[in-house]
Amino acid sequence: MSNGNRAMSTLPPHLLTIYAVTTWLHLQWHLPRAACNALLSILSCLLLFLSPQLETPFRTLQSATRVLALDTPFYTLPCCPTCREVYPPAGSTHDQDTCMACNIPLFLPDTTRRGFTRAKKIPYVKYPYLPLSVQIRSILTIPGVEATLDGWRSKPRAPGQYTDIFDGDMCRLKLKAPDGSLFFSNGPNERQGPDKELRIGVNLGIDWFSYIRSNIAPSHSSCPTSFSICNLPPEYRYRTSNLLCTSILPGPKEQNPDQIQRFLRRLVRLILVAVVCDKPAAHKIGGFASHSHTNLCTACWITQADKARAAAFVKDAFKERTNLQQRELGEQYRQLTTPTACKNFVKDFATRYTQLSRLPYFDLVNQVVIDPMHNLFLGLVKTHFYNIWVQGKVLRPNHELTAFHDMLANFTLPSACGKLPKDIGMPSGGSLTADQWLLLSTVYGPIVIPQLWSACLPSADSDHILQDRVAQIERLETEKARQAEKKLADRRALDAAKKQGKEAYALERARIAKEKESEAAERNDARLKAAATKQAEKARLAAEKKAEKARLSAEKKAAKHRKKATNDAMEVLPSDTPPEPLPSAAPEVPHMTDVGDDGEEELKFGLHPDDPANFLKLSGALRILMQHTLLDADIDSADTLIRQYVTELLKLYGSNVIKPNHHYATHIATFARNFGPLHDFWTFLFERLNKVLKSFKTNNHGDGELETTFFSEFHRMCESSRLTYALLQMPKESLPCEVAENMLKASSEERGTVAALAALSKELDEVDADAGQTYALSPRRQKTSMTLETCRLLAKALCFRSPLTPVHCRSDRPVVPHSIPLDRKATFFDYVVIKGKRFYASRTVGYNSSSLVHAVIPDSHGHGEGSRNGYGEVLEIFQLDQDIHFVGQSMWFARMRWFKPWHGESSVCWEDFASLSVHLWELEEYQGSDTQIPTIIDLDCIHGHLARTTVSIGADQVKVWATINLAK
């Protein structure tokens, strides 16, 4: 029995609840210790007042934490302050007092500065560490967890279909046990594992984060190393408290690639399925050279010179790296004895030694993944929108960006999806998170980007713009090629001069330096001339604008005087004298070309007609890869779209915009086949851990104390979370169970990718099973009479579904004698939760942002062969208790109103990208009740949310609704 379970069995329920709530407020909501102590004292006084017989709680947070056994013992390993070598803890049989390489002390002196003797040996630099085996043992004490860890074995599987990491080739075909058999073998007689062994796979996540200690102190970088358990389903795996944090590498700076290997010597406990981290960390952990090296890719031998060429995006264009080759090169590196030899080896072979090579089953190439989160969202999407469009002034402030912001504000989508900043692309909009880039590229962008180009792209000068774009790219590419040739020629000249002697080498270097200085001066002169010309043109246009403004003002005054004179003349004329005709209005002055702050003409747009289709290729690929179930054909389609996207991007903007991430993205399809859907091998969860760690209060001390505080607080939080789940196992009506339910609801992460993957029915208010579909209904409900219209629609739907059991609205005449009259009494709910998503009834709650849905309605016989798709708004969610089929069960329904399809011609290319799921509808129009799609549907027909906005279509700019499917 664990210490936490022992506390649950011995403490009175009221004390257990008080301690659990207080520690939860401190660890989850960061209530200060002083406030927690005050809360415990107040509750103690309250208990004494209400019932003196009740046992009162301890009055300090420290005591409460100790009673609940939330403090997890861990090792504090000494770390060399110079070389970062890690040594065994003090008191162990192999402890060291000095670093064997640097010969400097590892521990503080035995006495303090004031002469007091230290109670224990304290390292100069602390490295907190808790073995993975200890944490796994703690996880396995949770009731029912072993069955959950083996749950993947009973999940239906199909060839060519990827639903989780166990469908990927790595777990299914490649990972081997010590005896050479498949580690995750899952034969018909192995539902409890081979020889009834519980086999667990883990993903390793390593990611540095910066911690701002104060406004004047330098940034402090820490690096947690943590594992996620692959066996856990997403609803449990994507909880931060289920991460196994084994250590936090001490700062204040990031460790270099050789130093970081010294922290990885204690990782071998379970089978490691994948290393999941951003590119810099992946190169350090996996033994690869930096991503700025000539050979930049961890999957193939492409070079920096080739990354911006079309060949970089052709499948199998470059030789692949292999596990055997990496192991051989790493072993050669390990044999080197001098830093210079190591540096030259890395320069030549782009490989270092890695501790991961000690795992005989580990593939150093295919199991060090390219993280989709950093590569696709913080890489490709951010580069395209921010670096190319915003920084390149394709989208300019007060022009295209303003129109873009207006279009974003017109979107209707569920609040759980999160929001983009109102001033995205502007400094006031801040830096976007990976969640927000995901939202932009897969929800907002597919609709808004084509609309923005349609509204802002000038049609008259499009040919001129295209010619300028092509000419500019050609000039840039020519200059880039010239500089590369010049650099190569200089290098060859230096090599030749070096062979002739030091004097020749020095003369050649001086010549090259002089040429560079001359070229720099010429460029500077050209830049100054261009700036002067630009300033003169700006001044000329400003003077012309001022003169034109003065002329218009003078003409306006003259016209005003003439009008006054004419009115005076009309007053003295006889009433029968016709008035003289007024002078004709001044001719309309044509609009002057305005000049922006940067001196460029406002009509010189940087928009390219092919930009929207190019961006939609990226969006289409991301929406395919984001699906929770992938097929081989889906992966092929996404791979093709990504390769087409980057190839076209090279043509549209030239090689200067191409980053290493554009090439890395061409390997994502391979990793999807190896590890299944993206949510099984991206770093969203590990990034969430960084956010949690940075939220803890610290003393801002260095030398590993900061990391030790992070580590201890995180493990306290994990134990508190597990205690909360354990309280849920107590009797349903007990005080601890009811309090635990409220704690879980309050601490649930409501927005973002991690939250979406962590949504599970355990958090829901009430779970009902109907025809195998699990969903939950809101606790807020009202029993009232259905409207006559709803009752008639329900009767129609029930008769269509079950012709042999006809029903009719009680106020209507029955069509057949044995028809059953419907009871109009029903229970109406605010929302229903299906598969972790909350769908609201718009008529009940008064808004429809979470009521727009895509529904899949099966045929009347329930075979699903003739399923129809419906897109509309959930008006009502209700429960019918009348047992018309005599099965002793209530029925649950949703009343819908379906959007009316728009059948006009669209100039936008949405039809070419089926994966985007963009549909157009008549504005403010809905289909009538006579539609072929039933208006009353079962709740389990609801498939997912929709986002909706208003767009303008065609030359006539017809206003229609556009929706995009949010279901994955």
Buried (B, 14 or more C-beta within 10 A) or exposed (E): EBBBBEBBEEBEBBBBBBBBBBBBBBBBEEBEEEBBBEBBBEBBEEBEEEEEEEEBBBBBBEBBBBBBBBBBEBBBBBBBBEBBBBBEBBEEEEBBEBBEEEEEBBBEEEEEEEEEEEEEBBBBBBBBBBBBEBBBEBBEEBEEBBEBBBEBBEEEBEEEBBBBBBBBBBBBEBBBBEEEEBBBBBEEEBEEBBEEEBBBBBBBBBBBBBBEBEEEEEEBBBBBBBBBBBBBBBBBBBBBBBBBBBBBBBBBEBBEBBBBBBBBEBBBBBBBBBBBBBBBBBBBBBBBBEBEBEBBBBBBBBBEEBBBBBEBBEEEBBEBBEBEBBBBBBEEBBEBEEEEEBEEBBEEBBBBBBBBBEBEBBBBBBBBBBBBBBBBBBBBBBBBBBEBBBEBBBBBBEBBBBBBBEBBEEBBBBEBBBEBBEBBBBEEBEEBBBBBBBBBBBBBBBBBBBBBBBBBBEEEBBEEBEEEBEEEBEEBBEEBEEEEEBEEEBEEBBEEBEEEEEEBBEEBBEBBEEEEEEEEEEEEEEEEEEEEEBEEBBEEBEEEBEEEEEEEEEEEEEBEEEEEEBEEEEEEEEEEEEEEEEEEEEEEEEEEEEBBEEBBEEEBBBBBEBBBBBBBBBBBBBBBBBBBBBBBEBBEBBBBBBBBBBBBBBEBBBBEBBBBBBBBBBBBBBBBBBBBBBBBBBBBBBBBBBEBBBEBEBEBEBBBBBBBBBBBBBBBBBBBBBBBBBBBEBEEEBBBBBBBBEBBEEBEBEBBBBBBBBBBBEBBEEEBEBEEBBBBBBEEBEEEEBEEEBBBBBBBBBBEBEEEBBBBBBEBEBEEEEBBBBBBEBBBBBBBBBBBBBBBBBBBBEEBBBBBBBBBBBEEEEEEEEEEEBBBBBBBBBBBEBEBEEEEEBBBBBBBBBBBEBEEEBEBEBEEBEBBBBBBBBBEEBBEEEBEBBBBBBBBBBBBBBBBBBBEBEEEEBEBBBBBBBBB
